Amino acid sequence: VPPDGEFPVMNYRITQEFKPPFSVNALIEEAGTLKAEVVLKIRAEFPSSITANTISVEMPLPTCTTRVHFDLEPGQVGQTADFKEQHRKLDWSIKKVVGGSEHTLRAKLNFSQELHGNITKEAGPVSMNFTIPMYNPSRLQVKYLQIAKNSKNPNPYRWVRYVTQANSYVARI
């Protein structure tokens, strides 16, 4: 007998190749002895009829980072960027992303001391969290669902909802 309300009928994991819903590109360039610039680009690799919700992008920065100035795309609503000084992380949030679109964040970093070595060794990896309702990258489809019930409760609603959620979505620099 199914419980009242919403509940998962099935969870699964795929082990074959599939096209990820987002491509993530991160570029870090030195802009002087105590400065650097980070460019993060995310591209939605799903159809334009689908919208992803609550996208959160995080990137650890070098430990000597003191200030970060963000340049968000002009005219974009629902985007915020923040530097979590305690954890030395860049945090970029986007409310909605339409399939096929591309979003860019530029961050100018200031350091307290000169970095001797490669900045990319101290920064990254980029991680994402997101939810994409009614999208399934594996293309698994439920064609028929029957709930066998022996109780006197009214019939359950007959619908299936697909949800793609990030569990461990990481892009190395």
C-alpha positions in Angstrom: 0.0 0.0 0.0 1.6 3.3 -1.0 2.0 6.0 1.6 0.0 9.3 1.4 1.7 12.1 -0.5 4.8 12.1 -2.7 7.2 9.2 -2.6 9.9 7.7 -4.8 8.9 4.6 -6.8 12.3 3.9 -8.2 15.9 5.2 -8.0 18.6 4.0 -10.3 22.2 4.7 -11.4 23.6 4.4 -14.9 27.1 3.3 -15.6 27.3 3.8 -19.4 28.3 7.0 -21.2 25.7 9.8 -21.3 25.8 13.5 -22.1 25.9 15.5 -18.9 23.3 18.2 -18.5 25.9 21.0 -18.0 29.3 21.7 -19.4 31.5 23.7 -17.1 34.6 25.6 -18.2 36.9 27.4 -15.7 39.8 29.6 -16.7 42.3 31.2 -14.3 44.8 33.8 -15.5 47.3 35.8 -13.5 46.8 39.6 -13.9 49.8 40.7 -12.0 51.8 39.6 -8.9 48.9 40.0 -6.5 46.0 39.6 -8.8 44.2 37.0 -10.9 41.0 36.6 -12.9 38.7 33.7 -12.9 36.2 33.1 -15.7 33.5 30.5 -15.1 31.2 29.4 -18.0 28.3 27.0 -17.7 26.4 25.8 -20.7 23.0 24.0 -20.4 23.3 20.9 -22.7 19.6 20.0 -22.6 16.7 21.1 -24.9 15.4 24.7 -24.7 12.0 23.5 -23.6 13.4 22.5 -20.2 14.5 24.8 -17.4 16.9 23.9 -14.5 16.2 25.4 -11.1 18.4 26.5 -8.1 21.8 26.2 -9.7 24.7 26.6 -7.3 28.3 26.7 -8.5 31.2 26.6 -5.9 34.9 26.9 -6.5 37.6 26.9 -3.8 40.1 29.8 -4.2 43.7 30.1 -3.1 44.2 30.5 0.6 45.8 33.9 0.3 42.8 35.4 -1.5 41.7 38.6 0.4 39.1 40.2 -1.9 37.0 39.2 -4.9 35.2 41.5 -7.3 32.5 39.9 -9.4 31.2 40.9 -12.9 27.9 39.3 -13.6 26.4 39.3 -17.1 24.5 42.5 -17.7 20.7 42.2 -17.8 20.6 38.8 -16.1 18.0 38.5 -13.3 18.3 36.0 -10.5 22.0 35.7 -10.3 24.2 36.3 -7.2 27.9 35.9 -6.5 29.6 35.9 -3.2 33.0 35.2 -1.7 32.8 33.1 1.4 35.9 34.4 3.1 35.9 31.9 6.0 36.0 28.9 3.6 37.8 30.7 0.7 35.1 29.8 -1.8 33.5 31.5 -4.7 29.7 30.9 -4.6 27.6 31.6 -7.7 23.8 31.1 -7.6 21.4 31.2 -10.5 17.6 30.8 -10.0 16.8 29.4 -13.5 18.7 28.3 -16.5 16.9 27.5 -19.8 18.3 24.7 -21.9 20.8 25.7 -24.6 21.8 28.9 -22.8 25.3 29.9 -21.6 26.1 31.9 -18.5 29.4 33.5 -17.6 30.9 34.8 -14.3 34.1 36.9 -14.1 35.8 37.3 -10.8 38.9 39.4 -10.1 40.9 38.1 -7.2 43.3 40.0 -4.9 45.9 38.1 -2.9 47.7 39.0 0.3 51.0 37.5 -0.9 52.6 36.5 -4.1 51.8 33.0 -5.3 54.9 31.1 -6.1 53.7 28.3 -8.4 50.6 27.5 -10.3 47.3 29.2 -9.2 45.3 26.3 -10.7 46.9 23.9 -8.1 45.4 25.9 -5.3 42.0 26.7 -6.9 39.2 24.3 -7.8 37.7 21.9 -8.5 34.4 23.5 -9.6 31.3 21.8 -8.1 27.6 22.3 -9.1 24.3 21.5 -7.5 21.1 21.8 -9.5 17.6 20.4 -10.1 16.1 19.8 -13.5 12.4 18.8 -13.4 10.9 16.7 -16.1 14.4 15.8 -17.6 16.1 12.5 -17.7 19.6 12.3 -19.2 19.6 8.5 -19.4 16.4 8.5 -21.5 14.9 5.8 -19.2 11.1 6.1 -19.5 8.3 4.7 -17.5 5.7 3.6 -20.0 3.2 2.0 -17.5 2.8 2.1 -13.8 0.4 -0.1 -11.9 -0.1 0.2 -8.1 -1.6 -3.0 -6.7 -3.7 -2.0 -3.7 -6.0 -3.8 -1.4 -7.1 -0.9 0.8 -10.3 1.1 0.7 -8.5 4.5 0.1 -9.4 6.4 -3.1 -7.3 5.8 -6.2 -3.9 7.4 -6.2 -3.1 10.1 -8.7 -1.7 8.6 -11.8 1.3 10.5 -12.9 5.1 10.1 -13.0 7.6 13.0 -12.5 11.1 12.8 -13.7 13.7 14.8 -11.7 17.4 15.1 -12.4 19.4 16.2 -9.4 23.2 16.8 -9.0 24.7 14.4 -6.5 28.4 14.8 -7.2 28.9 17.1 -10.2 32.5 18.2 -10.3 34.7 19.8 -13.0 38.4 19.7 -12.6 40.5 22.7 -13.7 
